[in-house]
């Protein structure tokens, strides 16, 4: 939703990033002040309040174990090939 605000005798506009990706804070000042948080229409980089952190941890552990197992299997296969 575009902002259609007017600041009288505009002196400067200050823009600052936030910790949340794709969000910016804007302050325009002069005779008036205008402050707004600007972000995309769809909050694609925000987590829902019911996000399953436990499932995320399980998935990361499964990926780490799978990576270790693939590396171990690859080393064993290369060692076996060298002995043949």
Helices and strands as residue ranges (DSSP letters): E 12-17, E 23-29, E 33-39, H 53-83
